[in-house]
Amino acid sequence: MGIISTVGETIKRYGCKINVLSGEDSIASRAFIEPLRYKNKVYVGGEYHYLGKRRSEKYLYIGPPDLKLEENTSVIEMQNKKYIVKRCEIYYVNDCPVYVWAILLQYGKALEDDYESN
């Protein structure tokens, strides 16, 4: 069993149930979503903010390569939570797509703290 099939089977077997909303379409699939820890913020443009001033939690998504995600458009639902795709890329091995990784933010109404003061 090669790396491509191993990764695909791992996502199918252990990933959580998700729905990807793009416009009017809703596609069910499986994927991993986990919070990015403090050390990872350096690599995704994380900024330091005082506590309670701004929501900046980011999440890492790992899912199947055949599921199309669009930056700032696709919304992912998992366990009664919604996330919007901020950045996504396909990981390839020998020109074959293995998985999609994405950086997600919680999706919903903007809070007063989400706006920068002028």
Contacts in CASP RR format, 6 or more apart in sequence:
PFRMAT RR
TARGET T0000
AUTHOR 0000-0000-0000
METHOD contacts of the structure
MODEL  1
MGIISTVGETIKRYGCKINVLSGEDSIASRAFIEPLRYKNKVYVGGEYHY
LGKRRSEKYLYIGPPDLKLEENTSVIEMQNKKYIVKRCEIYYVNDCPVYV
WAILLQYGKALEDDYESN
1 9 0 8 1.000
3 93 0 8 1.000
3 98 0 8 1.000
4 93 0 8 1.000
4 96 0 8 1.000
4 98 0 8 1.000
7 98 0 8 1.000
7 99 0 8 1.000
8 64 0 8 1.000
8 98 0 8 1.000
8 99 0 8 1.000
11 30 0 8 1.000
11 31 0 8 1.000
11 32 0 8 1.000
11 62 0 8 1.000
11 63 0 8 1.000
11 64 0 8 1.000
11 99 0 8 1.000
12 30 0 8 1.000
12 64 0 8 1.000
14 32 0 8 1.000
15 30 0 8 1.000
15 31 0 8 1.000
15 32 0 8 1.000
16 30 0 8 1.000
16 31 0 8 1.000
16 32 0 8 1.000
16 33 0 8 1.000
16 78 0 8 1.000
16 79 0 8 1.000
17 28 0 8 1.000
17 29 0 8 1.000
17 30 0 8 1.000
17 78 0 8 1.000
18 28 0 8 1.000
18 29 0 8 1.000
18 30 0 8 1.000
18 31 0 8 1.000
18 33 0 8 1.000
18 76 0 8 1.000
18 77 0 8 1.000
18 78 0 8 1.000
19 26 0 8 1.000
19 27 0 8 1.000
19 28 0 8 1.000
19 29 0 8 1.000
19 76 0 8 1.000
19 77 0 8 1.000
19 78 0 8 1.000
20 26 0 8 1.000
20 27 0 8 1.000
20 29 0 8 1.000
20 67 0 8 1.000
20 69 0 8 1.000
20 74 0 8 1.000
20 75 0 8 1.000
20 76 0 8 1.000
20 77 0 8 1.000
21 74 0 8 1.000
21 75 0 8 1.000
21 76 0 8 1.000
21 77 0 8 1.000
22 68 0 8 1.000
22 69 0 8 1.000
22 70 0 8 1.000
22 73 0 8 1.000
22 74 0 8 1.000
22 75 0 8 1.000
23 73 0 8 1.000
27 67 0 8 1.000
29 63 0 8 1.000
29 64 0 8 1.000
29 67 0 8 1.000
30 63 0 8 1.000
30 64 0 8 1.000
31 61 0 8 1.000
31 62 0 8 1.000
31 63 0 8 1.000
31 64 0 8 1.000
31 67 0 8 1.000
31 76 0 8 1.000
31 78 0 8 1.000
32 60 0 8 1.000
32 61 0 8 1.000
32 62 0 8 1.000
32 63 0 8 1.000
33 59 0 8 1.000
33 60 0 8 1.000
33 61 0 8 1.000
33 76 0 8 1.000
33 78 0 8 1.000
33 83 0 8 1.000
33 104 0 8 1.000
34 59 0 8 1.000
34 60 0 8 1.000
35 57 0 8 1.000
35 58 0 8 1.000
35 59 0 8 1.000
35 60 0 8 1.000
36 44 0 8 1.000
36 57 0 8 1.000
36 58 0 8 1.000
36 59 0 8 1.000
36 60 0 8 1.000
36 103 0 8 1.000
40 58 0 8 1.000
40 60 0 8 1.000
41 56 0 8 1.000
41 58 0 8 1.000
44 58 0 8 1.000
44 87 0 8 1.000
44 103 0 8 1.000
46 56 0 8 1.000
46 58 0 8 1.000
47 56 0 8 1.000
49 56 0 8 1.000
52 113 0 8 1.000
53 113 0 8 1.000
54 113 0 8 1.000
54 114 0 8 1.000
55 106 0 8 1.000
55 111 0 8 1.000
55 113 0 8 1.000
55 114 0 8 1.000
57 105 0 8 1.000
57 106 0 8 1.000
58 86 0 8 1.000
58 103 0 8 1.000
58 104 0 8 1.000
58 105 0 8 1.000
59 83 0 8 1.000
59 103 0 8 1.000
59 104 0 8 1.000
59 105 0 8 1.000
59 106 0 8 1.000
60 101 0 8 1.000
60 102 0 8 1.000
60 103 0 8 1.000
60 104 0 8 1.000
61 69 0 8 1.000
61 76 0 8 1.000
61 83 0 8 1.000
61 85 0 8 1.000
61 88 0 8 1.000
61 100 0 8 1.000
61 101 0 8 1.000
61 102 0 8 1.000
61 103 0 8 1.000
61 104 0 8 1.000
62 99 0 8 1.000
62 100 0 8 1.000
62 101 0 8 1.000
63 99 0 8 1.000
63 100 0 8 1.000
63 101 0 8 1.000
64 99 0 8 1.000
64 100 0 8 1.000
65 90 0 8 1.000
65 91 0 8 1.000
65 97 0 8 1.000
65 98 0 8 1.000
65 99 0 8 1.000
65 100 0 8 1.000
66 97 0 8 1.000
67 100 0 8 1.000
68 74 0 8 1.000
69 76 0 8 1.000
69 85 0 8 1.000
69 88 0 8 1.000
69 100 0 8 1.000
69 102 0 8 1.000
70 85 0 8 1.000
70 88 0 8 1.000
71 85 0 8 1.000
71 86 0 8 1.000
71 87 0 8 1.000
71 88 0 8 1.000
72 84 0 8 1.000
72 85 0 8 1.000
72 86 0 8 1.000
73 85 0 8 1.000
74 84 0 8 1.000
74 85 0 8 1.000
74 88 0 8 1.000
75 82 0 8 1.000
75 83 0 8 1.000
75 84 0 8 1.000
75 85 0 8 1.000
75 107 0 8 1.000
76 82 0 8 1.000
76 83 0 8 1.000
76 84 0 8 1.000
76 85 0 8 1.000
76 104 0 8 1.000
77 83 0 8 1.000
81 106 0 8 1.000
82 106 0 8 1.000
82 107 0 8 1.000
82 108 0 8 1.000
83 104 0 8 1.000
83 105 0 8 1.000
83 106 0 8 1.000
83 107 0 8 1.000
84 104 0 8 1.000
84 105 0 8 1.000
84 106 0 8 1.000
84 107 0 8 1.000
85 102 0 8 1.000
85 103 0 8 1.000
85 104 0 8 1.000
86 102 0 8 1.000
86 103 0 8 1.000
86 104 0 8 1.000
86 105 0 8 1.000
87 102 0 8 1.000
87 103 0 8 1.000
88 100 0 8 1.000
88 101 0 8 1.000
88 102 0 8 1.000
88 103 0 8 1.000
89 100 0 8 1.000
89 101 0 8 1.000
89 102 0 8 1.000
90 97 0 8 1.000
90 98 0 8 1.000
90 99 0 8 1.000
90 100 0 8 1.000
91 97 0 8 1.000
91 98 0 8 1.000
91 99 0 8 1.000
91 100 0 8 1.000
91 101 0 8 1.000
92 98 0 8 1.000
END
